[in-house]
């Protein structure tokens, strides 16, 4: 009689083990996705803190980590926005206007109704206005140099 109870306990233990194993296995995919997005959110928070502290290299690295961990559109777009800011900030050693504009355009085209697209459009227009002003500034400096040269020539003619 003791043999039947031992066999029943063994079957019960096997059933419980299988139940737990199957339950864990079916939940793994969901846990992995939550885990990946959780890691991505952590990296995004780190990127934003580093950006606020003007640690541009760190902010860029953290934002790239978000892109590698998450498939969530919001998290990816926020990371791209951070990267574009790093590439366009005047104090950044990673400053690269072409990369910044490329990322801003990607954000603007990905989902035109999103706030990221609106930010991107504003940044693009500001970068273009800045480029135009820089060109005008360069032209004005050339004109000033020509005027100075003419002044020098006029002064030399007066002395003669």
C-alpha positions as CSV (number, residue, x, y, z in Angstrom):
1,X,0.0,0.0,0.0
2,X,2.9,2.3,0.7
3,X,4.1,1.8,-2.8
4,X,0.9,3.3,-4.3
5,X,1.3,6.5,-2.2
6,X,5.0,6.9,-3.2
7,X,4.1,6.5,-6.9
8,X,1.2,9.0,-6.5
9,X,3.6,11.5,-4.9
10,X,6.1,11.0,-7.7
11,X,3.4,11.6,-10.3
12,X,2.3,14.6,-8.5
13,X,5.8,16.0,-8.3
14,X,6.3,15.4,-12.0
15,X,3.0,17.0,-12.8
16,X,3.9,20.1,-10.7
17,X,7.3,20.3,-12.3
18,X,5.9,20.1,-15.8
19,X,3.2,22.7,-15.0
20,X,5.8,25.1,-13.6
21,X,8.1,24.4,-16.5
22,X,5.5,25.0,-19.1
23,X,4.2,28.1,-17.4
24,X,7.7,29.5,-17.2
25,X,8.4,28.6,-20.9
26,X,5.3,30.3,-22.2
27,X,6.0,33.5,-20.2
28,X,9.6,33.8,-21.3
29,X,8.9,35.6,-24.5
30,X,6.8,38.2,-22.6
31,X,9.4,38.5,-19.9
32,X,12.1,39.0,-22.5
33,X,10.2,41.8,-24.2
34,X,9.5,43.6,-20.9
35,X,13.1,43.1,-19.9
36,X,14.5,44.5,-23.1
37,X,12.2,47.6,-22.9
38,X,13.1,48.0,-19.3
39,X,16.7,48.0,-20.1
40,X,16.1,50.4,-23.0
41,X,14.2,52.7,-20.6
42,X,17.1,52.6,-18.2
43,X,19.5,53.6,-21.0
44,X,17.2,56.3,-22.1
45,X,17.0,57.8,-18.6
46,X,20.8,57.6,-18.4
47,X,21.1,59.3,-21.9
48,X,18.9,62.2,-20.8
49,X,20.8,62.6,-17.5
50,X,24.1,62.7,-19.4
51,X,22.7,65.1,-22.0
52,X,21.6,67.4,-19.2
53,X,25.1,67.2,-17.7
54,X,26.6,67.9,-21.2
55,X,28.3,64.5,-21.2
56,X,27.7,64.2,-24.9
57,X,29.8,61.1,-25.5
58,X,27.9,59.3,-22.7
59,X,24.5,60.5,-24.0
60,X,25.4,59.3,-27.5
61,X,26.5,55.8,-26.2
62,X,23.4,55.4,-24.0
63,X,21.1,56.5,-26.8
64,X,22.7,53.9,-29.1
65,X,22.1,51.3,-26.5
66,X,18.4,52.2,-26.5
67,X,18.3,51.5,-30.3
68,X,20.0,48.1,-29.8
69,X,17.7,47.0,-27.0
70,X,14.2,48.2,-27.9
71,X,11.8,47.9,-30.8
72,X,9.4,50.3,-29.2
73,X,8.8,53.3,-31.5
74,X,8.6,55.9,-28.8
75,X,11.8,54.8,-27.1
76,X,13.7,54.6,-30.4
77,X,12.4,58.0,-31.5
78,X,13.4,59.6,-28.2
79,X,16.9,58.1,-28.4
80,X,17.2,59.4,-32.0
81,X,16.2,62.8,-30.9
82,X,18.8,62.7,-28.1
83,X,21.4,61.7,-30.7
84,X,20.5,64.5,-33.1
85,X,20.8,67.0,-30.2
86,X,24.3,65.6,-29.4
87,X,25.3,66.0,-33.1
88,X,24.0,69.5,-33.3
89,X,25.0,71.0,-29.9
90,X,27.7,73.6,-30.2
91,X,29.6,72.4,-27.2
92,X,29.7,68.7,-28.4
93,X,32.9,67.2,-29.6
94,X,30.7,64.8,-31.6
95,X,29.1,67.8,-33.4
96,X,28.2,66.8,-37.0
97,X,25.5,68.9,-38.6
98,X,25.0,66.5,-41.5
99,X,24.3,63.6,-39.1
100,X,22.0,65.8,-37.1
101,X,20.0,66.8,-40.1
102,X,19.9,63.2,-41.3
103,X,18.4,62.0,-38.0
104,X,16.0,65.0,-37.8
105,X,14.7,64.2,-41.3
106,X,14.3,60.5,-40.3
107,X,12.3,61.5,-37.3
108,X,10.1,63.9,-39.3
109,X,9.3,61.3,-41.9
110,X,8.8,58.3,-39.6
111,X,5.5,59.6,-38.1
112,X,4.6,63.1,-39.2
113,X,2.0,63.5,-36.5
114,X,4.3,62.6,-33.6
115,X,5.8,65.3,-31.3
116,X,9.2,64.0,-32.4
117,X,8.4,65.0,-36.0
118,X,7.4,68.4,-34.8
119,X,10.6,68.9,-32.9
120,X,12.6,67.6,-35.9
121,X,10.9,70.0,-38.2
122,X,11.7,72.9,-35.9
123,X,15.3,71.8,-35.5
124,X,15.7,71.4,-39.3
125,X,14.3,74.9,-39.9
126,X,16.6,76.3,-37.2
127,X,19.7,74.6,-38.7
128,X,18.8,75.9,-42.2
129,X,18.3,79.4,-40.9
130,X,21.6,79.1,-39.0
131,X,23.4,78.0,-42.2
132,X,21.9,80.9,-44.2
133,X,22.9,83.4,-41.5
134,X,26.4,81.9,-41.4
135,X,26.7,82.3,-45.2
136,X,25.5,85.9,-45.0
137,X,27.9,86.6,-42.1
138,X,30.8,85.3,-44.3
139,X,29.7,87.5,-47.2
140,X,29.5,90.5,-44.9
141,X,33.0,89.9,-43.5
142,X,34.3,89.7,-47.1
143,X,32.6,93.1,-47.8
144,X,34.1,94.6,-44.7
145,X,37.5,93.4,-45.7
146,X,37.1,94.9,-49.1
147,X,36.0,98.2,-47.5
148,X,39.0,98.2,-45.2
149,X,41.3,97.6,-48.2
150,X,39.7,100.5,-50.1
151,X,40.1,102.7,-47.0
152,X,43.8,101.8,-46.8
153,X,44.2,102.6,-50.5
154,X,42.4,106.0,-50.1
155,X,44.5,106.9,-47.1
156,X,47.7,106.0,-49.1
157,X,46.6,108.3,-52.0
158,X,45.9,111.2,-49.6
159,X,49.4,110.9,-48.2
160,X,50.9,111.2,-51.7
